[in-house]
């Protein structure tokens, strides 16, 4: 049974964690994908929303570039949290080296992918 509770401005969804052997990977992927899409983070996870530059080519554009970069980083961290908070010990240990949600997603896909 899935439950929800209000936390700040968002909702935290209590979905079953991805077990360490990946036997529930397909169900986990469906649920977490739905949550990431609902939160507008799936583009970051799938890598279609690309990592923006940190430095502007024209110095007068730096404020805009920095703001865009900061927004993207915040959204990446949100996606990281959504994913990593649903991993059990071994799975989490295996992804701690990654900084991007898309890297974690790709690792899990490569490691646990079963027929959908």
Phi, psi and omega per residue, in radians:
X1 nan 2.286 3.093
X2 -1.653 2.443 3.092
X3 -2.218 2.827 3.065
X4 -2.265 2.715 3.004
X5 -2.524 2.563 3.129
X6 -1.345 2.323 3.042
X7 -2.353 1.972 3.138
X8 0.989 -2.252 -3.118
X9 -1.574 -0.184 -3.074
X10 -1.969 -3.037 3.089
X11 -2.132 2.461 3.062
X12 -1.827 2.186 -3.133
X13 -1.775 2.268 -3.118
X14 -1.633 1.617 3.120
X15 -1.856 2.679 3.106
X16 -1.019 2.396 -3.140
X17 -1.193 2.629 3.014
X18 -1.195 2.078 -3.114
X19 -1.296 2.807 -2.999
X20 -1.135 -0.417 3.106
X21 -1.671 -0.079 3.056
X22 1.354 0.306 -3.103
X23 -1.147 -0.365 3.115
X24 -1.909 0.377 -3.054
X25 -1.002 -0.821 -3.082
X26 -1.074 -0.756 3.095
X27 -1.168 -0.769 3.116
X28 -1.031 -0.817 -3.113
X29 -1.065 -0.744 3.127
X30 -1.069 -0.830 -3.111
X31 -1.144 -0.850 -3.085
X32 -1.197 -0.603 3.070
X33 -1.079 -0.727 3.129
X34 -1.083 -0.761 3.127
X35 -1.148 -0.777 3.136
X36 -1.095 -0.674 3.092
X37 -1.160 -0.770 3.117
X38 -1.008 -0.671 -3.120
X39 -1.513 -0.024 3.120
X40 1.274 0.486 -3.084
X41 -1.924 -0.040 -3.026
X42 -1.155 -0.549 3.095
X43 -1.104 -0.628 3.089
X44 -1.192 -0.774 -3.111
X45 -1.133 -0.725 -3.123
X46 -1.421 -0.164 3.111
X47 1.473 0.133 3.114
X48 -1.418 -0.402 3.030
X49 -1.712 1.677 -2.945
X50 -1.239 2.654 3.059
X51 -1.060 2.075 -3.076
X52 -1.395 2.811 3.098
X53 -1.208 2.642 3.094
X54 -1.544 -0.455 -3.038
X55 -2.133 2.353 3.122
X56 -1.381 2.572 3.052
X57 -1.269 -0.525 3.077
X58 -1.925 2.071 -3.083
X59 -0.926 -0.517 -3.137
X60 -1.251 -0.244 3.101
X61 -1.646 0.021 -3.012
X62 -1.056 -0.673 -3.126
X63 -1.074 -0.791 3.124
X64 -1.137 -0.767 -3.141
X65 -1.101 -0.751 3.129
X66 -1.110 -0.742 3.124
X67 -1.103 -0.742 3.122
X68 -1.111 -0.778 3.116
X69 -1.072 -0.801 -3.135
X70 -1.099 -0.729 3.093
X71 -1.079 -0.764 3.141
X72 -1.107 -0.763 3.132
X73 -1.057 -0.745 3.120
X74 -1.072 -0.780 3.138
X75 -1.161 -0.644 3.064
X76 -1.078 -0.759 3.124
X77 -1.149 -0.623 3.069
X78 -1.103 -0.778 3.125
X79 -1.136 -0.719 3.075
X80 -0.998 -0.787 3.140
X81 -1.104 -0.803 -3.135
X82 -0.993 -0.722 -3.106
X83 -1.336 -0.948 -2.998
X84 -1.191 -0.449 3.091
X85 -1.262 -0.088 3.126
X86 -2.013 0.369 3.124
X87 -1.952 2.485 3.034
X88 -1.422 3.087 -2.954
X89 -0.902 -0.940 -3.072
X90 -1.147 -0.780 3.120
X91 -1.070 -0.761 3.127
X92 -1.095 -0.769 3.128
X93 -1.023 -0.636 -3.106
X94 -1.268 -0.359 -3.084
X95 -1.876 -0.028 -3.082
X96 -1.076 -0.375 -3.122
X97 -1.330 -0.240 -3.072
X98 -1.577 2.511 3.125
X99 -1.806 -0.350 -3.072
X100 -1.902 2.423 3.096
X101 -1.027 -0.620 3.134
X102 -1.146 -0.581 3.099
X103 -1.176 -0.719 3.113
X104 -1.147 -0.784 3.133
X105 -1.012 -0.829 -3.134
X106 -1.100 -0.724 3.112
X107 -1.059 -0.866 -3.121
X108 -1.082 -0.703 3.108
X109 -1.064 -0.824 3.140
X110 -1.148 -0.664 -3.038
X111 -1.400 -0.653 -2.986
X112 -2.032 -0.072 -3.006
X113 -0.986 2.183 3.038
X114 -2.183 2.924 -3.128
X115 -0.941 2.263 3.053
X116 -1.661 nan nan
